[in-house]
Amino acid sequence: MTTSHAQPMDVPRALRALRALAADPDETSHVFTIIDSLSGRAPDHLVGLFHRTPEGARLMREQPSIVPVLADREALRRMPEGSLGRAYLAFVESEGITADGLVAASDKGRARTPGVDPELEYAGQRMRDTHDLWHTVTGYKGDLLGETALLAFNVPQVWNPGIAMIVLLGVYRVRAVRVLPMVAAGFVRGLRARYLPAIDWEPLLALPIDEVRSRLGIVPVGDYEPLRTSQLRAEGHLAPRETELAMA
């Protein structure tokens, strides 16, 4: 008998987090709360696709953590120029983020449910820990446009209603002409790409990024002008962050 990983939806909790994310798009923990609250049957899809390929089944069986690999910046710096590892390093350094930063945000945003299936726990952790590798291979930056487009890429990969809800919020929040084509293209790229959650990324890090993209069926996004939350605050579309924190 197949174990179901479906989870009851907590819509009020998701709406509270959605409102908080709208006020402060830089607080990543709200993203995890929304996804956690609206997963529904998406976990069945997530875990099931791991077992459909030898690569994914091995990952699920051995459950390696990629965080120590991605946190070792000196090792990444020694990788060949033009490799995925070097491109990933350039991305995280340009964005001022770390491999374990999403771990802390996830721990803050997710509900602590006792007795979570180990396979579901690992699948979620693997997606979280490789998120910035997805940024790297798709070419989306860590700005509002890039994050929204990458989440749109996620939708046909994992079919999580919470992710779709965040995409809609991103489209509404940005309200820029260029956001809709980027989001639509992100969705299409996600449909055409291989199933990224179950990819064994570790041996790909030393390979040329163009080769990795070819293997994964990904055409990177072209250059675009990023839109940062600091710009929205400067234009008065968002309250200053210290005001939001005082009201929280």
C-alpha positions as CSV (number, residue, x, y, z in Angstrom):
1,M,0.0,0.0,0.0
2,T,1.4,3.4,-1.1
3,T,1.8,5.9,1.7
4,S,0.1,9.2,1.1
5,H,2.1,12.4,1.9
6,A,-0.9,14.7,1.4
7,Q,-1.3,17.4,4.0
8,P,-4.4,19.3,5.1
9,M,-4.4,22.9,3.9
10,D,-4.3,25.7,6.5
11,V,-5.7,28.6,4.5
12,P,-5.9,31.1,7.3
13,R,-2.2,30.6,8.2
14,A,-1.3,30.9,4.5
15,L,-3.2,34.1,4.1
16,R,-1.5,35.6,7.2
17,A,1.9,34.7,5.7
18,L,0.8,36.0,2.3
19,R,-0.1,39.4,3.8
20,A,3.2,39.5,5.7
21,L,5.1,38.6,2.5
22,A,3.4,41.4,0.6
23,A,4.5,43.9,3.2
24,D,8.1,42.5,3.4
25,P,9.2,40.5,0.3
26,D,12.7,40.1,1.8
27,E,11.4,37.9,4.7
28,T,11.9,34.4,3.1
29,S,10.4,32.6,6.1
30,H,6.9,33.7,4.9
31,V,7.5,31.8,1.6
32,F,8.1,28.6,3.5
33,T,5.0,29.2,5.6
34,I,2.8,29.6,2.5
35,I,4.2,26.6,0.8
36,D,3.9,24.5,4.0
37,S,0.3,25.6,4.5
38,L,-1.0,25.0,1.0
39,S,0.9,21.9,-0.1
40,G,-2.2,19.6,-0.3
41,R,-1.3,16.6,-2.5
42,A,1.8,18.2,-3.9
43,P,4.1,16.2,-1.5
44,D,2.8,12.9,-3.2
45,H,3.9,14.3,-6.5
46,L,7.3,15.5,-5.1
47,V,8.2,12.2,-3.5
48,G,6.8,10.0,-6.2
49,L,8.9,11.6,-9.0
50,F,12.1,10.9,-7.0
51,H,11.4,7.2,-7.3
52,R,10.8,7.3,-11.1
53,T,14.5,7.6,-12.0
54,P,17.6,5.7,-10.8
55,E,19.2,9.0,-9.9
56,G,16.3,10.2,-7.8
57,A,15.8,6.8,-6.1
58,R,19.5,6.7,-5.1
59,L,19.3,10.2,-3.7
60,M,16.2,9.2,-1.7
61,R,17.9,6.1,-0.5
62,E,21.2,7.7,0.5
63,Q,19.9,11.2,1.4
64,P,23.1,13.1,1.0
65,S,23.2,16.8,2.2
66,I,24.5,19.2,-0.4
67,V,24.8,22.1,2.1
68,P,28.4,21.4,3.1
69,V,29.4,21.1,-0.5
70,L,27.8,24.4,-1.4
71,A,29.1,26.1,1.7
72,D,32.8,25.3,0.9
73,R,33.5,28.4,-1.2
74,E,37.2,27.7,-1.5
75,A,36.5,24.3,-3.1
76,L,34.0,26.0,-5.4
77,R,36.6,28.7,-6.3
78,R,39.0,26.0,-7.3
79,M,36.6,24.6,-9.9
80,P,37.2,25.3,-13.6
81,E,36.3,28.7,-15.0
82,G,32.9,28.5,-16.6
83,S,31.8,25.5,-14.5
84,L,28.5,25.3,-12.7
85,G,30.3,25.5,-9.3
86,R,32.0,28.8,-10.2
87,A,28.8,30.2,-11.6
88,Y,26.9,29.3,-8.4
89,L,29.7,30.9,-6.4
90,A,29.4,34.1,-8.4
91,F,25.7,34.1,-7.9
92,V,25.7,33.7,-4.1
93,E,28.5,36.2,-3.7
94,S,26.7,38.8,-5.9
95,E,23.5,38.3,-3.9
96,G,25.2,38.3,-0.5
97,I,23.7,35.0,0.5
98,T,24.9,31.7,2.0
99,A,24.1,28.0,1.5
100,D,22.7,27.7,5.0
101,G,20.6,30.9,4.9
102,L,17.6,29.2,3.4
103,V,17.9,26.5,6.1
104,A,17.3,29.1,8.8
105,A,14.4,30.7,6.9
106,S,12.8,27.3,6.4
107,D,13.1,26.4,10.0
108,K,11.5,29.7,11.0
109,G,8.6,29.4,8.5
110,R,7.6,25.8,8.6
111,A,5.3,24.2,11.2
112,R,7.0,21.5,13.3
113,T,4.9,18.5,12.6
114,P,5.8,15.4,14.5
115,G,6.2,12.1,12.7
116,V,6.9,13.6,9.2
117,D,7.8,10.9,6.7
118,P,11.6,10.9,6.2
119,E,11.3,10.8,2.4
120,L,9.1,13.8,2.4
121,E,11.4,15.6,4.8
122,Y,14.4,14.9,2.6
123,A,12.6,15.9,-0.6
124,G,11.7,19.3,0.8
125,Q,15.2,19.8,2.2
126,R,16.8,18.9,-1.1
127,M,14.6,21.4,-3.0
128,R,15.4,24.1,-0.4
129,D,19.1,23.5,-0.4
130,T,19.4,23.5,-4.2
131,H,17.2,26.6,-4.8
132,D,20.2,28.8,-5.6
133,L,21.5,26.2,-8.1
134,W,18.2,26.6,-9.8
135,H,18.8,30.3,-10.0
136,T,22.2,29.7,-11.4
137,V,21.2,27.3,-14.3
138,T,18.1,29.3,-15.2
139,G,19.8,32.7,-15.1
140,Y,17.3,34.4,-12.8
141,K,18.7,36.8,-10.3
142,G,17.6,37.1,-6.7
143,D,15.5,40.2,-7.3
144,L,11.7,40.4,-7.3
145,L,11.4,39.6,-11.0
146,G,13.9,36.8,-10.9
147,E,12.4,35.2,-7.8
148,T,8.9,35.4,-9.2
149,A,9.9,33.9,-12.6
150,L,11.8,31.1,-10.9
151,L,8.8,30.3,-8.7
152,A,6.8,30.2,-11.9
153,F,9.4,27.7,-13.2
154,N,8.8,25.7,-10.0
155,V,5.0,25.4,-10.5
156,P,5.0,22.7,-13.3
157,Q,7.9,21.0,-11.6
158,V,6.2,20.4,-8.2
159,W,2.5,21.5,-8.7
160,N,2.3,23.1,-5.3
161,P,-0.6,25.5,-4.9
162,G,1.3,27.6,-2.4
163,I,4.0,28.4,-4.9
164,A,1.4,29.4,-7.5
165,M,-0.1,31.7,-4.9
166,I,3.3,33.4,-4.3
167,V,3.7,33.8,-8.1
168,L,0.4,35.6,-8.3
169,L,1.4,37.9,-5.4
170,G,4.7,38.6,-7.2
171,V,2.9,39.6,-10.4
172,Y,0.5,41.9,-8.4
173,R,3.3,43.4,-6.3
174,V,5.6,44.2,-9.2
175,R,2.8,45.3,-11.6
176,A,5.4,46.0,-14.4
177,V,4.8,45.3,-18.0
178,R,7.9,43.0,-18.3
179,V,6.9,40.7,-15.4
180,L,4.1,38.8,-17.2
181,P,6.3,37.7,-20.2
182,M,9.1,36.6,-17.7
183,V,6.6,34.7,-15.5
184,A,5.0,33.0,-18.5
185,A,8.4,32.1,-19.9
186,G,9.5,30.7,-16.5
187,F,6.5,28.4,-16.4
188,V,7.2,27.1,-19.9
189,R,10.9,26.6,-19.1
190,G,9.8,24.6,-16.0
191,L,7.5,22.4,-18.2
192,R,10.3,21.6,-20.7
193,A,13.1,21.0,-18.2
194,R,14.0,17.8,-16.5
195,Y,12.7,17.2,-13.0
196,L,15.2,19.3,-11.0
197,P,14.3,18.3,-7.4
198,A,15.7,14.8,-8.1
199,I,18.9,15.8,-9.9
200,D,22.2,14.7,-8.4
201,W,23.8,18.1,-8.5
202,E,27.1,17.3,-6.8
203,P,28.9,15.7,-9.8
204,L,27.6,18.5,-12.1
205,L,29.3,21.3,-10.2
206,A,32.7,20.8,-12.0
207,L,31.1,20.6,-15.4
208,P,30.7,23.6,-17.8
209,I,27.5,25.3,-17.0
210,D,26.4,25.2,-20.7
211,E,26.8,21.4,-20.6
212,V,24.7,21.2,-17.4
213,R,22.0,23.3,-18.9
214,S,21.9,21.2,-22.0
215,R,21.6,18.0,-19.9
216,L,18.8,19.5,-17.9
217,G,16.9,20.9,-20.9
218,I,17.2,24.5,-19.7
219,V,17.6,27.6,-21.9
220,P,18.7,30.4,-19.6
221,V,16.9,33.7,-19.4
222,G,18.4,36.6,-21.3
223,D,19.7,39.7,-19.6
224,Y,17.1,41.8,-17.8
225,E,17.0,44.8,-15.5
226,P,16.5,43.5,-12.0
227,L,13.9,45.0,-9.7
228,R,14.9,45.1,-6.0
229,T,12.7,45.7,-3.0
230,S,15.0,48.7,-2.1
231,Q,13.8,50.3,-5.3
232,L,10.1,49.7,-4.4
233,R,10.8,51.2,-1.0
234,A,12.5,54.2,-2.5
235,E,9.5,54.8,-4.8
236,G,7.1,54.5,-1.9
237,H,5.5,51.2,-3.0
238,L,6.7,49.5,0.2
239,A,7.0,50.8,3.8
240,P,10.5,51.1,5.2
241,R,11.5,47.8,6.6
242,E,12.1,49.1,10.1
243,T,8.4,50.3,10.1
244,E,7.2,46.8,9.0
245,L,9.3,45.2,11.7
246,A,7.9,47.5,14.4
247,M,4.4,46.7,13.3
248,A,5.0,42.9,13.2
